[in-house]
């Protein structure tokens, strides 16, 4: 047995033993059978969301760490030095490919800009490392499929989770219970929105070419993205760089992962039949100021055919009586044969309210989550499932990013999932599968 396999069995044995289980024939010594056995974690992208995710998985510093942080990676030297003050024993890297070569790393947290997500996640999984990846788990439809396929190949060997923290909250579970129990009847339409706006139509790539700061490695930050001169305009958090097609997919890539997650889960969605989109402006450089995407999903044994619509940039569906959706910055509206359900992260309202004032859910509740990060940690140590594993979340992201493909080609697409082709639309191919710089292929 390899050292990695031996350590994984030890972690699994320790966690299950701590929970009152015993693994017959385990090679782990009795003294090690403790629920306190820690994972060795590497962080890829240590600032921003990486900082928050590290706090969620490991803890704020080495002295108060729930798991062992053994490696840090960031293309910004200042970020690395800052994080090293909290975790001085962790090895430091500017290239995540080098971090993955560190033998004692059991699991990685991927919190880079979107264009690195799938590459780092797939490479880690192939090396047998558990992966927590910030949303969205991929930057293209093709990448989302590769993430799913790699996870399926490694299933039972690695635990995965995409950073959709809201999936673990009680409110989302209550919505899923109500929809799946038929509280509002068969759902034929669902609407999802987020007020966040993209760039104005006059936005352009910067023309000037300032020097790269000494603390930054621009080449490694670009990674698989097209060669382009450095400019500080690409930075300032995810709501900046994600607007440029080279690095992200705007609001639907980001917030769609949280919000479309709810109907995707509640209605048990997978591949759509068709997708079409419209927006404020069509550019090869950046995401539109507003976007509307419409998917058609086939009927199944559990539900009728469904029309799902996404809105951002201030666009919304018509307001239901008594509720002005202008007051809802984000939301999901399910339209059923017996009523409607209006929800966001913390609210769940059955409509019309007079009709449902005495309604009580009597079905089987979805068990509460251990916690979004805790689910993943538990899965790494025991092999237990995670709800946002890369099969589920990879399909969600593939579905969402088809909307950006439809917008960029300006046509309604008929989707053929097996071949990963839009029927009779070869111009969509370059948006389904992007080109990579040499040495950065997935």
C-alpha positions in Angstrom: 0.0 0.0 0.0 1.3 3.5 -0.9 1.9 6.1 1.7 -1.0 8.1 0.3 -3.4 5.2 0.4 -2.2 4.2 3.9 -2.8 7.8 5.2 -6.3 7.9 3.5 -7.2 4.6 5.2 -6.0 5.9 8.5 -8.1 9.1 8.2 -11.1 7.1 7.2 -10.6 4.6 10.0 -10.1 7.3 12.6 -13.2 9.3 11.6 -15.5 6.3 11.6 -14.0 4.9 14.8 -14.6 8.3 16.4 -18.2 8.0 15.3 -18.7 4.6 16.8 -17.8 2.5 13.7 -15.1 -0.1 13.2 -13.4 -1.1 9.9 -12.5 -4.7 10.0 -8.9 -5.4 9.0 -7.8 -1.8 9.1 -4.1 -1.3 9.3 -4.5 1.9 11.4 -3.0 1.5 14.9 -5.4 1.6 17.8 -3.7 4.7 19.2 -4.5 6.6 15.9 -8.2 5.8 16.0 -9.4 9.2 16.9 -11.9 11.6 15.3 -9.2 14.2 15.8 -7.0 12.9 13.0 -6.4 15.9 10.7 -6.3 16.3 6.9 -3.2 17.9 5.3 -4.7 20.7 3.2 -3.2 22.8 0.4 -4.8 26.2 -0.6 -4.6 27.2 -4.3 -5.5 30.9 -4.4 -4.9 32.2 -0.9 -6.5 35.6 -0.9 -10.1 36.7 -1.2 -12.4 33.7 -1.3 -9.3 31.6 -0.6 -8.9 33.3 2.8 -12.6 32.8 3.6 -12.5 29.1 2.5 -9.4 28.5 4.5 -11.1 29.9 7.6 -14.1 27.6 6.9 -12.0 24.4 6.4 -8.9 24.9 8.5 -9.4 27.8 10.8 -7.9 31.3 11.2 -4.4 30.4 12.0 -2.0 27.5 12.9 -2.6 27.8 16.6 -6.4 27.3 16.1 -6.4 25.0 13.2 -9.0 22.2 12.9 -7.0 20.6 10.0 -3.3 20.9 9.0 -2.6 23.6 6.4 0.6 22.3 4.8 0.8 24.3 1.5 -0.2 27.8 0.3 -0.2 29.0 -3.3 -0.8 32.5 -4.8 0.5 34.4 -7.7 0.7 37.5 -5.5 3.7 37.4 -3.2 2.2 39.9 -0.8 -0.8 37.6 -0.3 1.5 34.6 0.3 3.6 36.5 2.9 0.5 37.7 4.7 -1.1 34.2 4.9 2.3 32.7 6.0 2.1 34.8 9.1 -1.0 32.8 10.2 0.4 29.5 8.9 4.3 29.7 9.1 4.8 26.0 8.7 3.0 25.8 5.3 5.2 25.5 2.2 4.7 28.4 -0.3 4.2 28.3 -4.1 3.3 30.6 -6.9 2.4 27.8 -9.3 -0.4 25.5 -8.2 1.0 22.7 -10.4 4.0 22.6 -8.1 1.8 22.5 -5.0 0.1 19.4 -6.3 3.5 17.7 -6.4 3.8 17.9 -2.6 3.3 14.3 -1.5 1.7 14.9 1.9 -1.2 17.0 0.6 -4.4 15.1 1.1 -6.9 17.7 0.0 -6.9 21.1 -1.8 -9.0 24.2 -1.7 -9.2 25.8 -5.1 -10.1 29.5 -4.9 -8.4 31.0 -7.9 -10.2 33.1 -10.6 -12.6 30.9 -12.6 -10.3 30.2 -15.6 -8.1 28.0 -13.3 -10.9 26.2 -11.4 -11.3 23.1 -13.6 -7.7 22.7 -14.5 -6.5 22.6 -10.8 -9.5 20.5 -9.7 -9.0 17.9 -12.4 -5.3 17.7 -11.9 -5.8 17.3 -8.1 -8.4 14.6 -8.5 -6.2 12.6 -10.9 -3.6 12.6 -8.2 -6.1 11.2 -5.7 -6.5 14.5 -3.7 -9.8 15.6 -2.3 -11.0 18.9 -3.8 -13.1 21.8 -2.6 -13.5 24.3 -5.4 -15.0 27.7 -5.3 -18.0 28.2 -7.7 -18.3 27.9 -10.6 -16.3 24.7 -10.9 -15.5 25.4 -14.5 -15.0 28.2 -17.0 -16.5 26.4 -20.0 -19.1 23.8 -20.9 -16.4 21.4 -21.9 -14.5 21.9 -18.7 -17.6 21.3 -16.6 -18.0 17.9 -18.4 -14.4 17.0 -17.8 -14.8 17.8 -14.1 -17.8 15.5 -13.9 -16.2 12.7 -15.8 -13.0 12.8 -13.8 -15.0 12.8 -10.5 -16.9 9.7 -11.7 -13.7 8.0 -12.6 -12.3 8.8 -9.1 -15.6 8.3 -7.2 -15.0 6.5 -3.9 -11.4 7.7 -3.9 -11.8 11.5 -3.6 -14.4 13.7 -2.0 -15.5 16.9 -3.9 -17.6 19.9 -3.1 -18.3 23.1 -5.0 -18.5 26.3 -3.0 -22.3 26.8 -3.0 -22.7 27.4 0.7 -26.4 28.2 0.5 -27.1 24.6 -0.5 -26.5 23.6 3.1 -28.9 26.1 4.6 -32.3 25.1 6.1 -34.3 27.5 3.8 -33.2 25.8 0.6 -34.1 22.4 2.1 -37.6 23.7 3.0 -38.1 24.9 -0.6 -37.0 21.5 -2.0 -39.3 19.7 0.3 -42.3 21.8 -0.7 -41.7 21.6 -4.4 -40.9 17.9 -4.4 -43.9 17.1 -2.3 -46.3 18.8 -4.7 -47.3 21.7 -2.4 -47.9 24.0 -5.4 -48.6 21.2 -7.9 -46.7 20.3 -11.0 -44.2 23.1 -11.8 -44.0 24.1 -15.5 -42.1 27.4 -15.2 -39.4 28.7 -12.9 -37.7 32.1 -12.8 -34.3 33.0 -11.3 -32.8 36.5 -11.0 -30.0 38.6 -9.6 -29.8 42.4 -9.9 -26.0 42.5 -10.3 -25.1 44.4 -13.5 -22.2 43.7 -15.9 -20.0 46.3 -17.7 -21.5 49.1 -19.6 -21.5 48.6 -23.4 -18.6 51.0 -24.1 -16.1 48.9 -22.0 -12.9 48.0 -23.9 -9.7 46.1 -23.2 -7.2 48.6 -21.7 -4.9 50.1 -24.3 -2.0 51.1 -22.0 0.6 48.6 -20.7 1.7 49.4 -17.2 4.6 47.4 -15.6 3.7 44.2 -13.8 4.2 44.8 -10.0 7.2 43.1 -8.5 5.1 41.1 -6.1 2.9 39.6 -8.9 3.4 36.8 -11.4 1.2 37.8 -14.3 2.1 34.9 -16.5 1.0 32.4 -13.8 -2.2 34.4 -13.1 -3.1 34.2 -16.8 -2.4 30.5 -16.9 -4.6 29.0 -19.6 -6.1 32.3 -20.7 -4.9 34.1 -23.9 -1.7 36.1 -23.8 -2.5 39.6 -22.8 -0.6 42.5 -21.2 -1.0 43.0 -17.5 -3.4 45.8 -16.3 -4.7 46.5 -12.8 -8.2 47.0 -14.3 -8.7 43.3 -14.2 -8.4 43.2 -10.4 -10.5 44.3 -7.5 -12.3 41.1 -6.6 -14.4 38.6 -8.5 -17.0 41.1 -9.6 -14.3 42.7 -11.8 -12.3 39.9 -13.4 -15.3 37.7 -13.9 -16.8 40.2 -16.3 -14.1 39.6 -18.9 -14.8 36.4 -20.9 -11.2 35.3 -20.7 -11.4 34.9 -16.9 -15.0 34.4 -16.0 -18.7 34.2 -17.0 -20.2 37.2 -15.3 -23.2 37.0 -13.0 -24.6 33.7 -14.4 -21.3 32.0 -13.8 -21.0 33.4 -10.3 -24.4 33.9 -8.8 -26.1 31.4 -11.1 -24.2 28.7 -9.2 -26.0 29.8 -6.0 -29.5 30.7 -7.4 -30.1 28.3 -10.2 -29.0 25.6 -7.8 -32.4 25.8 -6.1 -34.6 24.9 -9.0 -31.9 22.5 -10.3 -32.1 20.6 -7.0 -35.8 21.0 -6.3 -36.9 20.0 -9.9 -34.2 17.3 -10.4 -32.9 19.0 -13.5 -30.0 17.7 -15.7 -29.5 18.4 -19.4 -31.7 20.9 -21.2 -33.2 20.4 -24.7 -32.7 24.0 -25.9 -31.3 27.2 -24.7 -31.5 30.8 -26.0 -30.4 34.2 -24.6 -30.5 37.9 -25.1 -28.6 40.7 -23.6 -27.7 44.4 -23.6 -24.7 44.1 -25.9 -22.7 41.3 -27.5 -19.0 41.5 -27.1 -16.0 39.2 -27.6 -14.4 40.9 -24.6 -16.8 41.1 -21.7 -20.1 39.9 -20.2 -23.2 42.0 -21.1 -24.7 44.6 -18.8 -27.8 42.4 -18.5 -28.6 38.9 -19.7 -31.8 36.8 -20.0 -31.4 33.1 -20.6 -34.2 30.6 -21.3 -33.8 26.8 -21.1 -36.4 24.2 -22.0 -36.2 20.9 -20.0 -37.8 17.6 -21.0 -40.6 16.0 -19.1 -39.7 13.1 -16.8 -41.6 10.6 -14.7 -41.5 13.0 -11.8 -42.4 16.3 -13.5 -43.8 17.9 -16.7 -41.7 19.7 -19.3 -40.2 22.9 -17.7 -39.2 26.3 -18.9 -36.5 27.9 -16.7 -35.5 31.6 -17.1 -32.5 33.5 -15.7 -32.4 37.3 -15.4 -29.7 39.7 -14.3 -28.8 43.4 -14.6 -32.1 44.5 -13.2 -34.3 42.3 -15.4 -37.0 40.3 -13.6 -40.2 38.2 -14.3 -43.6 39.8 -13.7 -44.3 40.3 -10.0 -46.9 38.0 -8.4 -49.9 39.7 -6.7 -48.9 41.3 -3.4 -45.1 41.1 -3.9 -43.1 43.7 -5.8 -40.1 41.9 -7.2 -38.3 45.2 -7.5 -37.7 44.8 -3.8 -36.1 41.4 -4.3 -32.4 41.8 -5.4 -32.2 38.0 -5.8 -34.9 35.4 -6.0 -36.5 32.3 -7.4 -40.2 32.0 -8.4 -41.7 28.6 -9.0 -45.0 28.5 -10.9 -47.1 25.5 -10.2 -50.6 24.3 -11.1 -51.9 24.9 -7.6 -49.9 28.0 -6.7 -46.5 29.7 -6.6 -43.5 29.7 -4.4 -41.3 32.7 -4.0 -37.9 32.3 -2.3 -34.4 33.7 -1.8 -31.6 32.7 0.6 -33.7 33.2 3.7 -37.4 33.5 2.6 -39.9 30.9 1.4 -43.4 32.2 0.6 -46.3 30.1 -0.7 -48.7 32.1 -2.9 -51.5 33.1 -2.8 -50.9 33.6 0.9 -54.6 33.4 1.8 -54.8 30.0 0.1 -51.8 28.7 2.0 -52.2 30.4 5.4 -53.0 27.1 7.2 -50.6 25.0 5.2 -48.3 22.7 7.1 -45.7 20.4 5.5 -46.2 16.9 6.8 -43.7 15.0 4.6 -40.3 13.6 5.4 -37.8 16.5 6.0 -34.5 16.6 4.4 -31.9 16.0 7.2 -30.0 19.1 8.2 -26.5 19.6 6.8 -23.4 19.1 8.9 -22.4 22.4 7.5 -21.2 23.2 4.0 -17.5 22.9 4.8 -18.0 20.2 7.4 -19.8 18.0 4.8 -16.7 18.0 2.7 -14.3 17.4 5.6 -16.4 14.5 6.8 -16.5 13.1 3.3 -12.7 13.3 3.0 -12.3 11.3 6.1 -15.1 8.8 5.8 -16.2 8.5 2.2 -19.6 9.9 3.0 -21.4 11.7 0.2 -21.5 15.5 -0.3 -24.6 17.2 -1.8 -22.6 19.6 -4.1 -20.1 17.0 -5.4 -18.7 17.5 -8.9 -21.3 15.3 -10.6 -24.1 17.5 -9.4 -22.3 20.8 -9.4 -20.5 20.1 -12.7 -23.8 19.4 -14.4 -25.3 22.6 -12.9 -22.4 24.7 -14.2 -22.5 23.0 -17.6 -26.2 23.8 -17.8 -25.6 27.5 -16.8 -22.7 28.1 -19.1 -24.7 26.9 -22.1 -26.6 30.2 -21.6 -23.4 32.2 -22.2 -22.8 30.1 -25.4 -26.3 30.8 -26.7 -25.8 34.5 -26.0 -22.4 34.7 -27.7 -23.5 33.0 -30.9 -26.8 34.9 -30.9 -28.9 31.8 -31.7 -31.3 29.4 -30.0 -29.4 26.2 -29.5 -30.6 22.6 -29.6 -28.3 20.8 -27.2 -26.9 17.3 -27.9 -25.2 16.3 -24.7 -23.6 13.1 -25.8 -21.5 14.8 -28.5 -21.4 18.1 -26.6 -22.6 19.9 -29.7 -25.2 22.5 -30.5 -27.1 21.0 -33.4 -26.3 22.7 -36.7 -24.4 25.5 -35.0 -20.6 24.9 -35.5 -19.9 28.5 -34.5 -20.8 27.5 -30.9 -17.9 25.1 -30.7 -15.3 27.7 -29.8 -17.4 28.8 -26.8 -18.2 25.3 -25.7 -14.5 24.4 -25.6 -12.0 27.3 -25.3 -8.4 27.3 -26.5 -5.6 27.1 -24.0 -2.1 28.5 -23.8 0.6 25.9 -24.4 1.3 24.0 -21.2 -2.1 24.7 -19.6 -4.4 22.3 -21.4 -6.9 20.3 -19.4 
